[in-house]
């Protein structure tokens, strides 16, 4: 990244003497500024979070008003409100002047500036395009998947290779494909494939699944009809 922190305390005298051409000159942060920035950004937030958790766990706010715990709780709340108000004011000033994004930078006089003013920007939209394509693909799947009958698709794909289908091929022609009873007592024919079933087997399957498919040919059964006695004798 073409960014760095500059020590504003050392830059202002240079600007007053007219030794500034691009506005990006000036030394970087000193060792003490870097140390203070690290302690305030990391250590300060960690200490404040731990102090709030400890006071909430010990229930300082529910203590008697004459105790030091209740007084400390009130001062903690006031300090938090003051910090939020100061951060909001600093944000307004930053939007106006473009200097010091946070209170820590303002207190340390550390300003974020460009390191090289003439550096060309190289922007790659490959990651953004990938995210957009994946987002649209996900939206398409969320729209289409609820409309698909996954069970029927799975059965249609696995039906020719299922062990059940391979075993049904070996059955006799006059045996029921479901219960394998031979001969069939009450013979019914499935339409339009004309395969023969037991009445109870075919009827229960059609009631349980209105789109029931024939076990032998995987064709949807649209109707069922009892086989006449003379055709059964043949």
ABEGO torsion letter per residue (X at the ends): XBBBBBBAAAAAAAAAAGABAAGABEBBBBAAAAAAAAAAAAAAAAAAAAAAAAAAAAGAAABBAABAAAAAAAAAAAAAAAAAAAAAAAAAAAAAAGBGABAAAAAAGBBBBBABAABBBBBBAAAAAAAAAAAAAAAAAAAAAAABBAAAAAAAAAAAABAAAAAAAABBAABBAAAGBOBBABBBBBOAAGBBBBAAAAAAAAAABAABBBAAAGBBBABBBBBBAAAAAX
